[in-house]
Amino acid sequence: MKWPENGYCAAVPATDAHLRTLADAYGVATEYWDQAGARVDVSDATVRAILHSLGVDTDSAEAIEAAIAELPLRHWRRFLPPFFITREGEGRRAWMHVPHGDPARMWVELADGYVIDLAQMDVWVDPVDVDGVLTGEASFWVPDSLPIGYHTLHAVSRARAESCDLAVAPARLHPERILGQRQWGLMTQVYSLRSHASWAMGDLHDLGDLAAWSARELGAGFVLVNPLHACSPVSPVTPSPYSPVTRRFASPLYVRVEDIPEWNRVPDRGDIEKQADALRAANTTPDLLERDPVWAVKRAALERTFAVSLDAERQREFDAYLAQEGVGLIDYARWCALADRYGPITDDWPAEFRHPRSAAVSEFARTHADDVNFHLWMQWVTYQQLAAAQRAAVDAGMVVGVVNDLAVGVHRAGADAWALQDVIAPGVMVGAPPDMYNQMGQDWQLPPWRPEALADHGFRPLRDMLRTVPRTSGGLRVDHVLGLFRMWWIPEGSTADHGTFVRFDHDALLGILCLEAHLAGAVVIGEDLGTVEDWVQRELASRGILGTSILWFEPERDSRHWRRDVLASVAVHDLPPTAGYLRDEHVRIRSELGLLSTDSSTEYTRARVEREEWAKSLIDQGYLNPSVDLETDTGLEEMLLALHRALEASAARMIGIAVTDVVRDRRAQNQPGTDQEYPNWRVPLCGEDGTAVLLEEFMADPQAVRTLVLGR
């Protein structure tokens, strides 16, 4: 099936013509192509619900006609764009709106204060009547010589003056300059990889130890981890790292308390240490991880540590961190303090606290200053330990270091949804349309940005997030990178297969991502799996953003023909580890949970055929013994090794080896499309016999890792 270059079909479905016009103007698809290449028409009800979430009235024919009449005026009502972006070495036209015939001037103030006057272009644009004022559009040329970075665009007319941020993004990122020919690294869920010192779940000290060991002993260039975003500060703690309360700040749940300098000066901490010992005793069991008891003890320890005064140097560091993060951190800390008092669901709070700029919130912060400061301090401590893990990785020789994972969204009632509510779409959630592995689609229960509102705010929430996350890492994996182009929106009350795509300004979003990565010196990996058009992958590649190749999802079984500019791996956290996948765990789980749209026998047959076809390909390429018996454990072990030989033979710039594959774990970390039905994100690392594997035991056997890295 050939996809249209813009990702949408030119033909139109049988939907109301006026509604379709309105939907197209707001980037709402009235049809789409599914993964099988079939065209799917979107219902009018879905289109109306999505438009309503964007603030468009579609309740009557008259309302729709009025909204259509307003469409051309949306642009003309602006004096200046809310944000202007261009690329290194590329000139672009900038515009401003003034009463027709009035003089206009525009200039750029660079980050260093240098001023560049812009030349007005001889471009005729027909004037438009805007609320009784004939309005013209003056054009100015932004030259191709501006340096990479953030600057300011100023505009002035006879009666008005405004400015907006101007961003110059790099023409492209250059991951090859960081990675060289190739880097390999381990992939792990930090919480699942415990050590003898862990408090019943892995922490940032464990991450630093794993990174440093794999670099020194094995030459690893990176370690890829699950999202470390902050979760709720009060129980129950949501296990999913992909449903955080904020994407900008990290979870204190991962802090190693003993690494905080002030901990040693906490008086009478014997009771905390006794509780910590009890938590450590759970490290040797394969039982599911329980975050609530861990957080109860860890928070108590953090509260006591916070009560210890900082020395002068530490206070200066804390103050510098607060200045660096600004109002976004304050909003987060205020939300946490309110959540401590009223619970983590903002809809349950008293009405006066439901907007971050209300007088009641300011008064609450004043009267609960210690509570707010505690959450500010916890973020600082977490930030320091994230930075320490990255330093440990780089000091041990890692080229990249820690690669953080950026979740696609946030909890609908969390800190970001509260603090950034002016740019969040109400009444809809994002997810994914049906595909082979999730035949009913996915509803991730995450509210999306409103594209126009995000632009109106100069993309500031996105910029702040993308600036903060890479500060403590060497790379960033963007989950569901298609979300920078379009997202699958599902109206509340609908099932996941009754959604549609909503377009975003991908040129601006990609430009901001590349600019922040460039400033941070970070490698960027886009998770471009699922229903992704070829033109999207080409656009990402042209920007120097690496893609993602998962062996099971590759239509070409000869790995030598895979894309070069990717992070390639056999395993992915949304499927069971390879030892489990080869034993049909992915079918068994979905069958038992009722997630199949066909009968289980059909799916088991499909899995067997897939396994046999892969085996034949591996035999043909010389990676697998032709006499292998896939009905035996020995045969499946041989196939696991052969799959990693194929991975090693690919041209991929980055190769990821799952820690779960090293120890032959079989249990899936996550089953998409489930919440409580499967113990997502609570599975500790275990060996093939089901016993717990601790970090020290893992590091005692470097040959087990070498076997998969080298495929032999």
N, C-alpha and C positions, 0 to 999 in steps of 0.2 A: 504494500500500500504506500503510495507516495503522499507525504504530508505537504500541505500548502506551506509556503515560506513563513506566513504569519501565524501558523498553528491553527487556523480556522478555515473552514470550508467556505467558498465563495457563494455556493448555493444557499437558499434560505428555507427553513422549515415552515410548516403551515401554522405560524403564530401571528398574532395581531401585528399589522405593519407598523403602527405607531409605537406599540410596546417594543417591537424589535429595534426601531430607530433609537429609542431611549436607551435600551439595553446596550446597543453597540456604542453609544456615546459614553457610557459609563464603564465600558469594558466587560460587560456581562455576556457570556456566550449563550446564544439561543440554540446552539447545537455543538457537538464535539465528536471527535473520532475516538472510539474506544481502542483498547490494546489489540484487539483482533482486526482493527482496520475498518470496522463498521461505523456508519454515521448514526449518532443518537440525537434525537430531537429533545430539547428541554421543555418541560411543561410551562405553560403560562403562569401557573401558581408558583413554581420555583422562581421564575424570573421576577415576578412581582415581589416575592418575599426578599430576594436579594437586593433589589432596588430600594425597597423600604429600609433595609439595614444601612444603605448608603445615604439615607435621608431624602429619598425621592418619593413623592406622593404618587401612587398609581391606583388609588382607590376608585377613581372614576375616569371616564373618557375625557372629561373636561380637565381633570388634574393632569392627565398624561399630556394633553395638548399644551397646557400651560408650561409644563416642564420642558417640552420640546422647544417651545418659543423662547425659553430662557437659555437654552444650550449655547447659542453663539455669543450671548452676553457674558457668560462666565469668564471667558478670556478677556473681554473688553473692559470689564469692571476693574481689572487689576491695573494699578499704575506701573508695577514692576513685577517680574516673576518672584515668587517666594524663595526661590533657590535657583542658582544658575550653575550648570556643570558643563565642562568641556574636557578635552583630553590633551595630554602633552603633545605638542607639535601640531595641533589642529585648531584653526580659527573657527569661530562660530558667530552667528548674528545674535545680538541681544536686542530686545525691544522695550519700549516704555510707551505708555498711553497718556496723551495730553489733549486738551482742547485743540481741535483742528486748527493748524496754523501757528500755534504757540511755539516759542523757541524751546529747545530741550538740550540738555547736556548730560553726558555720562562719563564716568571715569572709574578706574580700578585702583584700589588701595591694596598693595601687596602686604603680605604678612609682616614684612620688615618695615612697613611704613612708606615705602616708595610709591609714588602716584603716577599712573599712566592715563593720560586723557585718551578717550576713544574717539575715533573718527566716525562722523555720521555718514551713513550710506545713502546713496541715491536710489532708494527702493520705494516704489509707490505701493501703498496699501490703501484700498478704498476706505474712507472714514465711515464710521458707524454711529448712528444715533443711540446714545446711552442715556436713558432717563431724561431725554430732552436736550442733551448736550452732544453736539457733533464732535466725535472723538477720533483723533488720528493716532496712527502708530508710527513712532519714530524708530529707526533702525540704526544700530551702531555695531561696528566690527570689533569683536574681541580677538586680539591677535594670537598667533600660534606660538608666541615666544614667552608666554607666561610660565613661571616655574611651577612644578608640582606642589600642591598644598592647598590650604584654605586661605582665601583672600576676601575682599569686600568689594561689591559692585555698588556704586553710588549713582543716583539719578536725581536730577533737579529740573523742574519746569518753572514757569512764572509764579505758580501758586502752591507748589508742592515739592517736597523732597523726601526721598526714601532710600533705603539701602537694603541689600540682601547679601547673603553669603555666596561667594563664587568659589567653586571647587575645580581644581585642575587635577584630573586623575592621570595616572601613568597610562601611556598608550597600551601597555600590557605589563603584567607581572612576568618575572623571569625565574621560575622555579628551578630551571636547570643551573642557574648560577649558584644556588644554594645546595641543590641535591647532587650536582655532578651527573655522572652516568646513571647511578641508581643508589637508593637507600632502602634498607629493609628495617622493619621494626615490629615490636609486639603490639597486639591489640588486646585491651582488657577492660573489664568493668571494675573500677577501683574498689567499690564496696565489697566485691566478691573475693578479692585476693587479700586474705588476712595474714598477719604475721603473729608471732607469739606475743608481741607487744600491743597488738590491736585491741580495741575495745569492742569485740564481737563483729567488727566489719572493717574492711580496709580503709586506710586513711592516707593523707598526703605525705606522711613520712614513708609509708610503704611504697607509694608511687615513686618518690625520689630514689629509694633503694632499688626498686625494680629497674628504673631507667639507668641509673649509674652502673648497676651490675651488667645489664645487657649491653651497654656501651663498652665497658672495660673488658668483659670476658668474651663477647661475641661480635663486637663491632657494629652494634645496632645504631641506626641514625635517628630513630624516633621511637616514641611510644604513643599510641593512640588510645585515648580514654573516652569513656562515656561522658555525657554532659555533667558538669559539676555545679550547675546552677543551684541557687538557693531554693530550698523547700520551705514548707510552713514552719514557723518558729514554735508552733504549739502542736500537740498531738491531736489527731493522728497524723503522722508524717506520711505523705504520699510517696510510695516507693519509686514511682516512675521518674527517671531523670529527664524525661521528655515532656513532663507536665509541671514545670517549676513555677514558683510564684514570681520570679524575675529571671530574665536571661542575662542581665547585666552583671549581677553580683553572684558570688559563689556560696556554697553551703557550708556553714560552720560545723555541720555534722562530720565533715572530713578532717577536722582539725585534730592534730596530735597534741593533747593538752600538755603533756610533759615537755613539749618543745617550746612552750611559751615561757620566756625568761622569768616572768613574775610568779609562775606556778611554784617555784622553789621557796618563795616567801609567803605562801599561803599558810596561815596558822591552822593547826588542828584539822589537817586534811586526811586523817586516818580513815574516817568513815567513807570518804570518796574513794580512797585507794582500795578499801575492802570491796566496795561495789564494783570497782573497775576489775579487780581480780576475778570476781564472779562472772563478769562479762567475758573476760579472756578465756575462762574455762569453756565457753561455748565455741571457741575457735576450732576446736578439734572435732566438732560434730558436723555431720552433713545436713543438719536441720536448716530449715529456711531461716533467712535473716529477718530479725524483727527490729526495726529502726526505733520504735517508740521507747523501749527500755534503754537502748543505747543513748538516745537523745536526752532522756530524763537524767541520767547520770552525768553525761558530758555537759549538759547545760548547767547543772548544779556546780560542776567544777569550774566552768567558765564564769559563772556569776561570782564565785569566791575569788577567782583570779582577777576579775575586773575590779574588785574592791581594793586590790593592792595598788598603791600609787606607782605611777611610772616615774623613772628617773628622768633627768633633764633631756638626755639624748633621745630616749624612747618617746618622750612627750613631743619633741620636735618632729620625729618621724610620724607620729600619729597626726599632728596638726598638718603636716605636709600632705598626708594622704587625704584628709578631709578637704583640703583646698583643691586637690587634684580631682576629686570626684564630684564636688559641688552639690547642687540642689538635688540631683538624681539620687545620691546616697542618702540625703536627708529625708527625702520622700519615702525611700525604702525603709529607713529606720523608724520613721513615724508610723508607717503601715504596720510594721512588726510590733511596735509598742501598743498600737490599737488592737492588733490581733491577740496579743497577750491578754488584753482586758475583755474584748468582746467576741473573740473567736476568729478563725481565719476566713470566714465567709463574709465578704463585705456587705452582701445583701441583708445580713442579719444585724448589722450595726445600726445604732440610732441614726436617723436620717441626716443629722447635722454633720456627721463624720464621713459621709459618703463621697465627698469631693475633697481632694488634697489641698485646695486653695481656700477652703472655708475658714471663717473666723474661729469656728469651734475646734478645728484641727490645730490651728496655731495656738489656741489657748491650752488645748490638751498637751501639746508638745512642751509648752512652758511649765505646766504644772507637773508633768511627768518627765522632766529633763533627764533624770538619771536613767530611766527606762530607755529613752531614745538613745542616750549616749552609750548604753550597754550594747545596743545593736550596731551602732557605728563602730564601736571598739571591736566587736566580733568580726565585722567585715574586714577591718584592718588586720586582725590576727590571721584570718583566712587568707587574705591577699598576701601577707608575708610568707605563709607556708606554701602557697602556690608558687610564689617566686623562688622559694628555697628549693622546691622540687625541680623547677626548670634549671636553676643554677647547678644542682647536683648532676643533672643530665648533661648539660653543656660542659661542665668541668671534667666529666668522665670521658668526653670526646664525642658526644652526640652532635651531629651536624644541625639537626632541627631541634631535637628535644621533645618536650611534651606537645602533642597535637590535641587541642581541646575540641570538643564537639559542640556545635551551636544548635540547640533545639529549634524546631520550626515555629514554636509559639509558647504561650504561657497559660497557666491555669486561669480559667474564666473569672475567678473571684480572688485572684492573688494581688501581689503588690503592683506589678506592672499594669494589670487590668484596671486598678484603682488610680494609680498615679498618671497613667497615660490614657485615661478613658476618653479624652477628646479625639484621639486618633484610632480608637478601637471600634470595630463594627459591632453593634448590638444585634442580638437575635439570630446570629449565625455562628457556626463552628466550621473549622477546616478539617479536611481529611483527604481521602484518596478515592477515586472511582474504583469499581470492581476490576480485579486482575486475576491472573491464574492462581496466585497464592492466597488472595483474599477476595473470594468470589462474591462476597456481599458488599464489598467496599469497606472503607474504614472511616469512622468518625472519631477524630482525635480529641474532641471536646476542648479545642483551643480556639479562642476568638482571634480573627485576623485584623491586621491593619486596615483602615479605610484608605485606599490609595490616594484620593484627592486630599483628605485631611492630613495624611502624612506629608505630602508635598507642601501643603499650606503651612506646616510647621517647620519647613526647611529641612525635612528629614532628620531633625535633631534627635528624636528618640532612637532611630536606627544608627545614626552616627555615634552617639554616646555609647551604645551597646557594642558596636564594632570597634570602638577605640579601647574599651575597657577589657574585653575578653582576651585579646592577643597580648596584653601587657605582661602576662605571666606565662607565656608559652612561645613556641617557635612555629606553630602551625595552627590552622583553623579548618576543621571539617564542617561544612555547612550542610546540615541535614535537609533533605528535600530542597535542593538548590533551585528546583523548578519554581519554588515559591517566590523567587525574585522575578519571575516572568508571569506566572499566573498561579492561582491557588484554587483548590476544589472547595467551594463554599456549600455548606449544607444548612438549610433553614432549620431552626429549632422545631422539633416535633416531626421532622422528616427522617427517613432512613438514609444511610450513606450513599445508596445508589440513586437517590433523588436530589442530587446537587447539580452544580454546574461550575464552570471555570470563570474566574474573574481576573482580568488582566492587570498587571502592574507596569509602571514605567521602568522596564528592566535596564534601560540605558543609564538612568540615574542611579538605580540600586546597585548595579554592577560597578559603576564608576566609584561610588562611595566605598563599596567593599574593597575594590582594588586600591583605592587611595589609602584607606586605613591599614590594609595589609602591607602596602609599600612603606608607610611611615613606621610600622612596627617591625619590618623585615621578616614577615611571616609568609610561609607557604600556605596556599589556600586550596582545599580539596572540596569539590562540589559533589554531593551525593546525587547523581543524576540517573537513578534507577527508576524503573516503572515506565509509565506512559510519558516518554520524553521524545520530542521530535528531533530529527537530525539537525535542524537549523539551530536549536537551542544548544546542542552539544558543540556545534561549530562556533557559535558565539562565545561560549565559555572558553573554548580552546584558544580563540583569537585574543582573549583577555589574559591568557596565562593562568587560568584556573584549571587545576587538574580535575579530571573526572574520576569515576569509580567503576571498577570492573569486579563483579562477583562471579566466580567461575560458573556457578550453577545457572546464572542468568545470561551467560554469553551464548549467543546463537552459533558462533564460530568456535568449534571445539579444538581447533589448533591454536594454542595460545600464542604462537609466534605471529599470528595475524591480529591480535588484540591491539587496541589503541596504546600508544606509547605514553602519552601524558595523562596517566591515571595512577591512582592507588588501587592495586589489584590484590585480591585475597580469595581464598577458597570459601571461608566462612563469613557470616554476617550475623549480627545479634538478633535479627528478626527470624532467623532459622535456627534449628538445633545445631550444635557443633557437628563437625564432619562425621565423627564416629556415630553420632545419633542420626544424622541425616541419612547415612548409608544404611541404617537399620529402620528407616521409614518412620522415625519419630515425628517428622513434620506432618505425616498423614495421620498417624495415630492420635496426636493431640487434637487436630482439627476435627477428626471424626468423632471423638469422644465429646467434644464441646459443641457439636452441631454447626460447624463453620463451613461445611462443604455444601456446594450447590448440586453435586452429583453424589451417587452412592459411593460408599467407601471402597468397595471392590474395584470400581473403576479407577479411583485414585491410587490404590495400591498397585494396580496393574501399570498405571502411568509411571509411578515411581520406579517399578522394576524395569520397565522399558528404558527409562532415562538412565538408570544405573548401568544397564547392559550396553547402551549406546555409548556412554562415556567410557566404559571399559574397553570396548572395541576401538574407540579412537585412541585411548591411551596405549593399547597394544600396538596399533598401527604406527604410532609415533615413537615406539620403543621405550615407553615409560613403565609398562606393565608386562609381567610375564604372561605369555599366551596361555599357559596352563592354569591360570588363576581360577580358583573355585569361589565364586562370590556368595555361595551358600554357607561358607564357613567364616569364623571370626578371623582366621589367618588370612583368608582371601580378602576380606574387607579391610584388614590392616594394610595389606599390600596395596590395595586401591587407594587408601588414604595417603600413603607415601607417594604413589604415582601421581595423584592429583597435585600434590605439592611440587613434584618434579615438573609438571606442566606449568605450574605457576612460576617456578624459577626460570623456566625457559622463555617466558614472555618478555617483551621489551619494556614492560611497565617501569616507570621511573621510581615508583614506590611499591614495595611488596609488604603486605601485612600478614603476620602470622598470629593467629588467635591463640592466646594462652590456653583456652579450653581445648584446642586441638593438640597442643603439646602434651597435655596430661590425659588426653582421650576422654574428656568429659562428654557425657551424652545428653545432659539435660539442657533444654532451651532456656535462655535468659528471659525471653519475651515471646509471647504469642500475639501478634497484631490482631486487632478486632476484639480483644478481651479486656476486662478490667479485673473483677474479682474471680472470674471463672478459672483463671490460671495464675499461679504465683509469680507474676511478672516482676523482674528486677529484684528478686529476693533469693536467688539461687547462689549459694556459695560455691567456690571452685572445688571440684571433686575429681578423683581419678576414675579410671574405667571400672574399678570395683566399687565405686560409690562412697569411698572414704574421703574425708576432707584433705585437701592439699594446702599447706601453708606456704607462705612466701619463702621461708628458709628452705623448705623441702624442694620447692620449685628451683631455687637458685643452686641447690646442691647437685643438680643434674643438667649442666649446660649442654651435654651431648644430645639430650632430648630435643632441645631447641635447634641445635645444628642440623639434626636429622631432617627437620622440616624446612629449615632455611635453604639447605643444599639439596633437599629432595633425596637424600641417601644417608 
